[in-house]
Amino acid sequence: MEGLMSRGGEAPGTPDSVIPENEGKEKFKKYNHIAFYRLSAEKADKDTLRLSWSNGQYQMRITRSPFQLEVLCGGEVMVTLNSQGRLCFETLRDPPDKGSSQKGEQDDEDSAGLWKETFRQFIDIKANGPSSVGLDFTLHGFSNVYGIPEHADTLLLKDTSSGGPYRLYNLDVFAYDIHSKLGLYGSVPLLLAHKLERTIGIFWLNASETLLDISTVSENLVASPSLAKRRKLPSQTELHWMSESGIIDTFILLGPSPSDIFTQYAGLTGWQALPPLFSLGYNQCRWNYKDEADVRAVDQGFDRHHIPYDVIWLDIEHTQGKRYFTWDRQLFPDPPGLQCYLQDKKRKLVVISDPHIKIDPEYSLYAEAKNCGHFVKDREGNPYEGSCWPGPCCYLDFSNPKTRDWYSSKFALDNYEGSTDSLFVWNDMNEPSVFDGPEQTMPKDAVHYGGWEHRELHNLYGFYQHWATAEGLTWRSGGTERPFVLTRSFFAGSQRFGAVWTGDNVATWDYLKISIPMLLTLSITGISFCGVDVGGFFHDPEPELLVRWYQAGALQPFFRGHSAMQTKRREPWIFGEEVTTIIRAAISQRYCLLPYWYTLFHQAQLSAKPPMRPLWVEFPKEPQTFAVEDQYMIGSALLACPVTDPGVKEVKVLFPGCGEYWYDVHSSQIFRGGRTVNVSVTLDSAPVFQRGGTVVPRKKEAGTCTADQNSMPFSLTVALDPKGSAVGDLYMDDGHSFNYTDKKEFALQRFTFFNGKLLSSCSDNTGKFESRCSVECVQWMGVRERPSAVTAQLSGDRAENVPFTYEEKRSLLTVKGLKLGAVQNWQLEIK
């Protein structure tokens, strides 16, 4: 239900920003995939209106007094709004004139903090008085709820009855507490509820400080009034959303499947952008690589140790005195030359760009922004001043479309001195972080474009900068090249613009362990391109922890090593040959698996299904998966089980899917689904299993970077299900431009194994992409008997025998030396 209550006018964060338009020139907008139904209305009685749609399958009952709204499916109530009578909507008010009859009333309200509130040394003046909104929801039959990032907490949300609510308020949190309900760097006010028969979602579209109380009652038996027998009380979850300001603008997503929820939510807020391929490789970052020589030395170190990587990053010290869009010419005398050096090796450079602008009349960016009115104002109407890395700063008002356009223009090659088209961007400190502000952020009574107070749109601030940055990089190329922008702060819809990471973590085992549910929560709330600082940003990791973190990071969507300047250097070759060998293997395996990851991101762009998924998303009818957070699915084919405890010799692995097969990707050992197994591990092993019934494409070699893979051959791994069949997809395009959508230059190939035949066929005839790559190796796992022959046949040609090897103990059949076109139709037959 959209727009339950409105104050009039247009508030920041309403459909013009978070919810994309159906049409637009921006590369970040797609057509909304929303089905519209004709509603039938009937008046049940004088106080009740009943609406129905989808041939009566769904109904909505609206009761006038007391106000209540029920959503039903098949006659069963799924969601009730305001069942607890907690609907709250405080209207905006003009402050009373001094000396008026209302003065005494305002004095009383001031003493309660309704018009003026004091927090430590900070005074918050509420220009329109108290303006909170709230509403309660009852989710009938549901006891498993997820979502509402960002919190360093479990995947399954907790009952808050005995503690504080979950908070959604973007803050710069140094070494954040683990298992805390307090908000971190970003917010997505989307909650998912799941039970065996259905998944639903509640999207509370509000960008002000928001609290959510959760009370869950699981299914139980109670004595009936007659005491003659016991009756079953169904599960139920009570939600109470409370926001400091804004409007009540809420959406009920009806599913019924997890995949349907992802599609419905993306139809509202936008679809995951297809990232450039290089950004899915390994990223090497540090605060800070000290100069050009240091950057070149690190780059050469990767080559010397035969470790692939794609991007090296520069933090704030690369600038002239923390002035963004500048370079410290003592340390980086030739920025274009450095970028060309990297580009010659098909690698990229990323630099940081924060939203605070150093107050310096001689700094052209500051002077221009001030003259053009691009800064957030204080309550007196002057540019708001706060402290951050450069010292005294002003903050750009990205809620202003003209400011966003102005900022975007600064990334043009003729505006950004020293930049080239191989330079990409990292937005940090954009909660926004204000060192001397309340809770280290901007005061709520600061004033944005249109006269809106900061309290109204706080959680949107980083979203707006992310948007402007991504648009600037797209404009830089004339709209032909995909941008890459990483952001720390985010909101619903940030998936349209790039990647997100979980902020400044710490090098401990607890932070490694909590990173998995944090990323799973981001993934199911639309932020699919997400990752963590591998190794921990603060403190120095022990070698075993560093190894386990690289193994985990290689199995997550965004893969970046990052560390603070106070820590010791930790390039992958620093810790000795054993550690270097293991990290090299983890990164190399990531690169070999990139065709699969890229295909998953293509699918995410179309269906919104995240590449990294909780088990319950793939196995929604298996209760044993509902709370699992230490293992997860990569797509529908791979089960990842990172090791997150020190000194372990085995890990417990839940193999879901009763009757399914799972194969160890390294040994081909088969495990049956529907059971938990202790799996042995060593320091150099990170358990990954391929699901029976799937085909996974890989590159045969890692190369030195993703660009090397353009001409490298593919291998296919066919994992047979109990019926001896399997299916999988491979998506290809040029990896960097928008030609895949503007010119339909892409290829989508499907591999199907059935009745002993592996068929390669085009899955989307609208694509027109030619690839030089071939499939040179195919492996089948689960082949019970040695075949008499294997034949290969191109479309229209005669079948020919091809050599093969068969390992009986591993039930593994391998065919090598093939030269089958990756985008051609062909057939391999096992006889």
N, C-alpha and C positions, 0 to 999 in steps of 0.2 A: 504494500500500500504506500504509494508515494505521496508526499506532501500532506500528511495528516493535518498539520497546522502550519500556518504561515503568518509572519508578521507583516507581510507586504514588502514591496521593493525586491531587491535581489541580493541575497547574502552571498559572501564568498563561499566557495565550496559547493554550490548548487550546480545543476547540470552543465553550466557553461564551462566548467573546468574539470571536475572529477569525472563527470559523465560526458563522453565525447559526443560531438554532433554526428549525425548520420553521414554528412558529407563535409569535406574540407580539403584544402590543398595540403595540409600538413601530412607528413608521412606517418604520423603516429595515430591517425584516426582510421577506423575501419567501420564498415556498415554494422549496425547493431543487429545481432542475431536474436531478435525477440519476437515471439509469436503473439499475435493480437487476436483476442477472442471476442465474439459478440456476447454481451452480458444479457441475461434474462432477469428481469426484476419482478418480484411479487411482494406484496405487503402482507406479512403473516398476521399482524394485528396492529393496533394503533402505535405501539412502541417498537415494532420490529420490522425490519426490511430484510428480505432474503434475495441475494443475487446468486446466479448460477452460470456456469460456462462449461465448455467442453462436453456438450450433451448431458449436462447435469452431473458429471463426475465430480466436479468441484463446486462448492458452495461457500458463500460468505453470509453470515448472519450478523446484522448490525442492530444492536439494541440501543434505544435512545436514552432511557433513564432506568438504572444508571448506565452510562455509556459502556458498551462492551462490543467487541468484534470477535467473531469466531470464524476460523477457516476450516472447512471440512473437506474430506476426500472420501467418496463412497459412503457418505453418511456418518463417517467417523471424524470427530473433532481432532484436528492436529495441533492448531495453535489458537490460543485465546489471548487477545489484547485487553489489558486493563481489568483482568479478573480480580486483581488485588486492590483496584481502585487507586493506583499510584500515578495516574496521569497528572502531570504537572506542566503548566505552561505560563511562565511569568512574562507579561508583555513589557516591552520597552517603555520607559517613562521619561518625560522631561523633568529635570530637577526643579523642585519648587523655588519660586522667587524668594529671595531673602526678605524676611519680614512678613511673608504671607501666612495665612492661617494654617498652611501645611508645614510650617517650619518646625513646630514642635514634634510633629509626626516624623519628619526626616531626622531630627536629632535622636529620636528613639531608635530609628532604623540604623543610623550611623553607629550607635553603641553596639548594635548587633552585627556590624560589619557589612551591612547590605548596600550602602552607598560608598563607603570608604573602609578599606581593610588594611591592616598593618601586618606585615610579615617581616620579622626581624627589623632591619632598618628601612625596609621598603614600604611605601604607601601606595596602595592601588585605589585610584579614584574611578568609580564605576559611573561613567557618563550618563547611562540610562538606567541606573539602579540595578537591582537583582533581576536576572534574566534567564534563570535556569529552566531547563525542560527535562522531562523524564517520562518514562512509560514502562509498565511491566508486561511481560509475556509469559504465558504458560505453554510449555512444550509437552504435549500429552504423549506418553509412551516412550519418551526419550530420557536416557540417563547418561549418555556419552556425548560430551560437547567439546569442541575444538576451536582453534582460531584465535582471533583478536591479538595479533602480535603488536608490539614486540615486548616479550618478557623472557627472562632467562629461567624458564620453568618447564614443567612437563608438557608433553604433547596433549594429554587428556587434561582439560581444565578442571580445577579443583572447586569443591564446594567452599563458598566464602562465608558460610553462616557463622563460623567460629573465629573469623579473622577479618581483615580489611578487604575491600573490593579490589578487583583488577582495575588498574589505572591506565588510561591511554592519554599520555601527555609527553610529547617528544622532548627529550632532554639529553644533554651531553653528560654521560654518567661514566666517570673514571672507574675502571675495574669494578664493574657492576656486580651487585650481589646475585648469587645463584639461588634459585627457588624463591624468587621474590615476585610479588604481584605488581610491583611498581613499574611504570613505563620506562622504556629505554629510548632509542634514537628515532623510532618510527612508529606509526600506528595504522592499522587497518581494522576498522570497526565492523568486521564480518565474523559472525559466529556460525559454525556448522554443528548440527546435531544429527546423530546417526543411531539407527536401530536396525534390526535385521531386515525389515521390509522397506525402509525408506531413509533418505537423507534429506534434510531441509536446511535452509540458511536464513539468518536474520542479518540484514545489512542496515546498520544505523548510521546514516550519512550525516555526520556532524563532526566538524573539525576543531571544536573547542575542547577544553579539558573534559574528559569523559570517564565516568566510573561505571563498572558493571558488577553487580552482585549476582551470584549464582547459588541457587539452592536446589540440590538434586535429591530425589527420593527414588531409590531403586525398587524394583518389583518385590513385593513381600506378601506374606500371608498374615491375615489378622482375623481375630475372632469375630464372627457375625453377631449382631445384636441378640439373637436367640441363643448364642453359645452352642448351638447344635452342631455347627460345622464352621470351618474356616473359609474365608473368601480371599481372593487374590486382589491386591491393590496394584494397579499398573504403575510402571515407572513414570516419573514426572520431573521436569526441570523448570524452576521458576527463574526468570531473568528480570533484573531491574536495571535498565539503562538510565543514567543520569548525566546530563551535560550542563556545563556552566552557562552556556548561551547557545545561540543559534535557533534553528527551527526543528520541529519533529518531521523528519523526512526519512521514512523507513521502508524497507523492501522485504517482503517475505518470499523467499525462493523455495519453490515447492518440489524441486527434484523431478522424479523420485530417486534417481541414482546419484552417486557422487559426481559422475561425469556430467550429468545434467546440471548440477549445481555450479560446476566450474563454467559451463557454457552460459548459463543464465547470468552469473555474476560478471563474466567478461562482456556479455552483451550490454551490461550497464556501465561498466567502468573502463572497458577497453581490453584489447588482447595483448598477450605477450609479444613484444617486438622480437623479430628474428635477429639474433645478434650476428655481427660479423664473425666469421669462423675463427679469426685470430684470437678473439676474446675468450674462446672456449679452451684455448691452450693454457700453458702455465705462465703466470705473471709474477715477476720478481720485483719486490718493493722494499724500501727501507726509508725511515726518517733519519738521515737523508743520505743518499749517495752524494759525496761531498763536492765532486767536480767532474769535468768531462773525462779526465783520465781515469777516474774511479769507475764511471759508467762503462767506458771501453774495456777496462780490466775485468769487470764483472761479466760483461758480454763475452769476452774471450775465454773467461773461466768456464762458462757453460760449454763452449765448443771444445775446449781442451779436455774436459771431463766427459764429453759425449752425452750431455744432458740437454734435451730439447727445451726450448722456451720461446715465447713470442713477444713479450712486452716487458720493458723495464720502466720503472716508475720513479718520478721525482716529487718529493714532498716540498714543504714551504720554503726550505732553505735555498732552493734554486732561484728564488726571486730576489729582486733588489729591495732589501729591507721589508719583506713580506708584502710587497706591492704586487698584486696579481696582474697578469698579462705583461710582466716584465721579467728580465733575467739578470742575475748577478754576473756582470760581465767580467769580473775577476775570476770567478769559478767556471763560468760557462761563456767563454768569449765567442764561440761560434755555434750557436744553437742550430741553425740550419745544417751546418756541416755535421754535427752530431747526429741529427735525424737522418741525414742522407747516408751516413755511415751505417746506421741501423737498417735503413730501408734497403740498402744494397744487399743486406743479408735477409731481407724480407721480414724484418722485425719492426716494432713500433715503440714509440715513446708516449707515456702518459704523464701529464703534469696536473698539479692540484690547482683548484680555483674555488676559494671560499667566498661566502656572501658578504663578509665584512670588508670595508674599504678604509684603508689607513687615512686618517685626517692629515692631509698635507696639501696646502694650496698649490705646491709645485708639482704634485702628482696629477697628471692630466686626467686620469680616470675619475679621481675624486672631484676635481674641479668641474668636469663636465657633468657628472652625476648631480652635484649640488646645484649647479646653474639650471639644470633641466628638471629639477624636482624629483629625482629618482630615489630619494632616501625615505625610509620610514620616519614619521614625525613623532615627537613627544607630545604630551597632552597640551603643551603650550603652542604647538604649531611649528616648532623648530626641528631641524634634523635631529633625530634621536642619536645620542652618543653613548657608546658602551665600549668595553675593553675586550680585546681578543689578542691574537698573536702579534699584530703590529703595534699594540698599545691602543691609544684612543682611536675609535673607528666609528663610522656610520654604516648603516645596514641598508642594502638595496631593497626596495619595495617590489618584490617580484609579483605581488598580486595585481600590479598595474600592468595592463597589456603593453603599454608604450615602454615601460621599463624593461619588460621581457624582450621586446623587439630590439631595444637599444642594446641590452646585454648580449643578445644573440648576435648582433652585428659585430661585436668586438672579437668574435672568433674568425671573422673573415681574414684571409691571408694578408690583405693589404692593411688591416687594422691591428692584427696581432703580430707585432714585430718579432722576428725570429721563429715563427711557426711555419710548418709545412703541412701538407695533407696527410702525413703519417703521424701527426700529433693528435692525441686524444686526451680526454679530460676526466678528472676525479673531483666531485663535489664533496667537501668535508665541512664539518662545523656548522651545518645548515639546519639545525633544529629550530631556531638558531642558537649557537653557543655564545653567551655573553659572560665573560669571566666575572664581572662585577654586578651581574644582574640577579634578580630573585631566582633561586634554584639554578643559577648559572644560565639563565636564558633571558629573553626580552620581557620587559614589564607588560602586563596584560593591558594596561591603559595606553600603550603606544598606539599611534593612529596610522592606518593604511589608506590606500587609495579608496576613494568613495566615502571616507569618513568612518570606516569600520575599525573598531578597536582590535588590537592584536588578539584579545581573548577569543574573538569570533573565529579566527582562522589559524591559530597557532600551529596546529598539526599539519597545515597545508604549506607552510613556509618552504620547507625543503623540496616538496613536490613541485612547487612553482620554479625553483631554481633548476631542478633537474630537467624540467620541461624546456626552459629557456636555453639551457646548455645543449641539450640534444638537438633542438631546433637550430641553434647556431651552427653546429657541426654539419647538419644537413644542408643548410643554406650555403655553407662554405663550398660545397661541391656542386652547387646549383641544383640540389635535390636528387643527385644521382647516387650518392654513396651513403651507406648506413652509418649512423654515428655509433660511438661507444662512449658511454658515460656511466661511471660508478657513483652512487650516492650513498651517504650514510643515513640521512633522514628521508622518510617516505610516507606516503599515504595511499589510500585506495586509488588505483589507477596508475601508480608509478611504474607498473610493468610495461606501459606503453613506451617508456623512454630509455630503459637500460637496466643496469644491474644494481644490486643492493648487497651490502655486507653488514655483518652484525656488530661492527664497531670494535672498540678497544678492549679486547679480551686479555687474559692473563695466561702465562705459560704454566698451567697446572693440569693435572688429569681431570679434575672436575669440570674445567672449562672445555676440554676436549669432549667430555661425555655430554654436557648440556648443549653443545653446538648442534647435535643431530636433531633433537626435538625442536630447537629454535628454527632450523632450516626447514624441517617438515611443516611447521606451523606457517612460516612464510609461504611455502610452496602451495599449500591448500587454500591460501587467501589471495592468490593471484600473482604473488611475487615469485615467479618461477626461477628467475636468473639471480640466484643468491649464493652467498658463500661466507666464509669466515677468514680471519687472519690465521693462516696456517702457522703453527708453532707458537702462537700467542704473541700479542703485541708487546705486553709488558713482561719483564723478567726473562731469565735465560733458561730455556728448556734443557733438561737432561737428554742425552742422545736417544734413549728409547722413546721418550715422549715425542721428540721431533720426528722420529721415524714413523710412529703410529699416526701422528697428525698428517704427515705427507700422504700416508696410505689412505687415510680418511678423506683428505681434501681432494685427492685424485678421483674420488668417487662421488663428488658433489658438483653442482652446476657451475659455480664460479670458483676458480682455483688460483689463489694468490698467497704467496708467502710475504709477510710483512712484520717489521719489528721497529721498536723505538730506538732513538739514538742513544739512550742510556744502556741498552743491551749490547752484548758482544755481537760481532758480525756472525751471521749464520747462513751464508750461502751453502748450498747443498754439499759442497766438498770440504767444508771446514772441519768436520768431526771425524775424519779418518776414512780409510778405504772401505771398511765394512758398511758404515752408515751411508757413504756416498753410493756404494753399489746398490743398496736397498732403495734409497731415494731415487736413484736413476731408474731403477726398474719400475717404481710406482708411477713416475712421471711418464716414462716410455709407454707403459700400458695405457695410461690416460690418452696419449696421442694415438695409439693404435685404435682405441675405442671411439675416437672422435666422429667417424661416420655415423655411429649409432647415436651419440649425443646430439649431433646436428639434425638427424632425422627426428629425434624427440622434440627438439625446439621447433622444427617445422610443424609437427603435430600440435604442439602447444599453441602456436600462432593460429591454427585453424580450429582447434577444439577446446583450448584452454586447459587441457589436462597436463599437469606439471610433470616434467621429467623425473623429479625426485618425489616419491609418493609414499605415504604411510601404507603399511600392509593392508589396513582395512579398506583403503580405496580400491585395491585390486581384488580383495576378498571380503566384500561387504557383508556376507552372510556367515562369517566365522568369528564368533565372539572372542576367541582367544587372540585375535589380532587387534582388538579395539584399543588396547592400551600399550601395544608394543612401540617402543621408541628408540631402541638400540640397534635396530636393523630396519631396512626399508627397501622399496623397489626402485630401480632405475628403469623407467618405462614399465612395460608389462613383462619384460623378458629376463631381467637380472635382479637377483636378490643380493644386497650388499650388507655385510656384517662387520663393520670396522671394529678393531680391537681398541677399547678405550680404558683398559685397566692395566697397571704395570705388572710385569713378571708372570703373566698368565701363560699356561701351556695348552689350554683348551677354552673354547667359548660355547655357550649354549645357543643353538640356532633353532628357531621355530621354522619348520618347513610347512607353509600353509598349503591349502588345496588338497583335501582328502582324495586320494587316488591319483594325484599328479606326480610327475617325476621332476627331480631337480638334479643338476649335474654340476660338480665342482669344475670351474672353468679351467683349472690348471691340471687336475688329475683325471678328469672325466668320471670320477666316482659318482655313482647314482644314489640318491636319497629319495625316499618316498614321502609324499606330502601327508599332512595331518598328524605330525609328530614333532617332538623336540629332541634334538640329538646333540651330544657333546662332540664338537669337532676340534681336532688337534690343530694347534697353531704354533708357528715359530716366529721369530722376530721378522723374518722376511716374507711372511704370508699374511695376507688380508683376505679373509674368506669372501668369495663371490661365487654365486651359483646361477646357472642358466636354467630357466624354466623349460621343461619339456613342452614341445609344441611351438617353439619359436626359432627364428633364424636371426642371428646377430651379425651385421656386417662390421668388418674391421679393416684397417690398413695393415699390410704385412710388416711394415717398418714404421718407426716413429718419425724418422727424419730429424732435422735440426729445428724446424718450426712448422706451423701448419701449411705454409705455402709450398713446402717440399712435397706435400701429399697430393698436389694437383696432378702429378704424373705417376704416383706410386700405385701399384696394384692392390686390389682388395682380396681379402679372404672372407669366407662365409663359414659360420659355425651353425650347424643344423642340429638342434636338440630334439630328439624324437619324443612324442608323448606316448601314452600307453597304446594308442591306436596306430603308432608308427607314422604320424604326420607332423607337419610344422609349417609355420608361415612367418614372414617378416618383410619389412620394407627398407628401402634405401632412398634417401632424398639427396639430390645434388643440385647445386647452382654455382655461380662464380664465387660465392663466399663473401662478397663485400658490397655489392651494389644493390639497387632496387630493381634491377632488370628482371628478377624473378616474378615481380608483380606487375611492373610497367610494361614489360615486353614478353612476359610468359617464358622467360629463359630459365627453365628448371626441368628436372627429370625426376619422376617418382617411379621407382621400379619395385615390383613385388616378387618375392621368392616364395614358392609354394611347393612343399614336398608331400606327395600323396601317392600311394600304390607304387612306391619305389622310384618315383620320378620327381626330380627337382626342376621346376619350371621357373624361368625368368620371364616376366612379362611387364609391359608398361601399365602402370596403375592410374595414370592421368594423361589422357591424350592431348590435353590442352598445352602441355609443356613442350618446349622446343630447346633442349639443351644437349649439346654434344660433349661427350667426355672422352678423353684419350685413355682413360684408365680401363683396365681389364680385371676380371676375376681370375686369379691365378691359383687359388687354393680353396678347396671345400673340405670341411671336416664334418662327419656325422657322428654324434654321440648317441649311444643306445642301439647300435646295430648288433643284433644278437648272434648272427652267423656270418661267416666269411662269404662274400658274394663270389659268383663265378666270373663276373665281368662288370665293368662300369663303362658306359658309352656316353659320348658327348655329341650333341647334334645342334648345329645352328639352324635357325629358321629357314626351311626350304632346302637344307643340305642333308647329305646322308650321314647317319650315325656312325661314329668311329670309336673303337675301343681306346681307352686311356689307361695308363698305368695307375695302380693304387697300392696302398699298404693297409693292412688290417692288423690291429692289436687286439687279440682275443680277450686278454685279461681286462682291458679297458673298454671293450666293446666299441672301439674307435676306428672308423674308416676314414682314410685321408686320400685325397686326390690332389696332386700338385702339378705344376707345369702347364696349367690351362691358360688359354688366351681367349677367354670369353668376354665380349664387350659388356661393360657394366650397364650400359643402357640399351643393350640388344636383347632380343628374344632368343632364348636357347633352352636346351633341356639336357640334364644329366640323368641317366637311368642306371639304377643298381639292379643287377640280374642275379 
